[in-house]
Amino acid sequence: MTEPPPSSGPDAPHLPGVRGHQGAQIALMRALGRGQLHHALVLVGPRGVGKATFARGLACALLCPRAPARGCGACSTCHRVLAGNHPDVDWLVPDGKAGTISVDNARACHVRQAHAPYEGPAYVVVVDPADALGEGAGNALLKTIEEPRPGIHFLLLTTNLQGVLPTILSRALPVRLGRLEDEIVAEILRERAGDVPQERRDMASLLAEGSAGVALELASDPTLERCMELLRQALAAVQQGPRAIFSGDHAPLWTAWSAAVGTGEAEPAPEPAEPLPPPEPAAPGKKPRATPKPKKTEADAKPGKPKDAPGLQRAAVRRLTELWILHLREQIRGRQGLSGLPPGAPASPAQRVATIAALQQLEARVERMGNVRLTLEQTLLDLTRPAAT
Ligand SMILES: [Zn+2]
C-alpha cells in the first residue's frame, strides 16, 4: 500500500494512508521514535480533512512490528488497523442518546485497557468525535487518561476544541490538522469518485476548500447541479434586469428554482437538500459505523407540506449563495469563475466584493424571513442595479 519512504523531499515519511498534514506527521513520528509521544492527543481540524485517517495511520505507527514508529501499511498488523479490526485499537463512537458516546461503552473501554495491550506493544483508543463525550462517559475515561498505563494511547478527534470536556482537554496535547492542499483533494476525488464527471469534481474540490470529506459529499450530491443551473439563471436574470426576475413561474429563473427546491417537473424528486455542513462527517476511508438519524429538515418535520417547504428553499438559497460567492472569488483572483457559468458583465473587484456582501446578507435574511422566494427576488433586483456580476 505504501512504499518505504525516503528520509526527505516531497516523498518524505508518512503514516500509512495519510495524505497532507506533513508537519504534524513528522513531529509525531519523531516523538514516537524517541518514545516520547504524548499519551493523549487531540486531533483538531475542520470536517473532512482526514482526522480519522490520521488516527488510523498513527495507530499503525504505534503497533506495526515491521516499521516501528512509522507503520509500513503492508503487514498484517497494519492491514487490520486500517480495516478497523485490530484488537488493540478501539473506536469509541456515538451510540447513546442524541449522538453521544454512552457511559457503558466508555466504562467497557476503561475495563479493556486494564488488560491491554492484547497483541502488540500498544493499546489505542480513538474517540470520534471527542465532543460526543459527555460528563458521564468522560468521567469513566478520565482516570485512564490521568494515570495512563504504559502503552495506552488516546486519540481524540474533534472539529472544535471548545467542544471537548475541559477535564480531558487539560490532560491532552492538541495537534492541529489544517485544510488539505487542492491537489490532494483532487487526487482523493479522482480515486474515490472517479465516475463523477471531471467538471463536477473540480467544482466539488473548489467548494470543499481543503476538505476531502466535504468534496466527496458534494461530488455525489444531486442538488449541486440543480443549484448550478439556478445560479446560471440567476446570473442571466441579474444581467437582463427586473423583467427576467418578475416574468412569472415559467421564466427560466423560476423553473430552475423549482428544480432546485425539489418541485421541478422535469427532474425526479430529489432527496431533501441538506444544508452544509451535514450532521455526520465522512472523512475519506472512515470505517463504517452506526450513523445517527439524519437531522430533520423543516420539510421532514411537516410531512403534509409540499416539497417546496421553507426548509428546502433555504437550503437551495444557501447552496446558491455559496456557489455564487465561490464564482465571484474565483473571478476576483483573476480566474474565469466556476466552469460552466457565463463570465457575466465586466465588474471591478470592488463591485464583486459588494455582490459578495449582498449575497451574505441574503443568506442571513432567509434564515429569518418567512418568504424565502421573495427575499431572493429582492436581492436579485438589488443586484440588477450595479454591474455586479
Ligand atoms: Zn506494518
Boltz pocket constraint, residues with backbone or C-beta under 6 A from the ligand:
constraints:
  - pocket:
      binder: B
      contacts: [[A, 60], [A, 64], [A, 65], [A, 66], [A, 67], [A, 71], [A, 72], [A, 73], [A, 74], [A, 75], [A, 76], [A, 77], [A, 78], [A, 79]]
      max_distance: 6.0
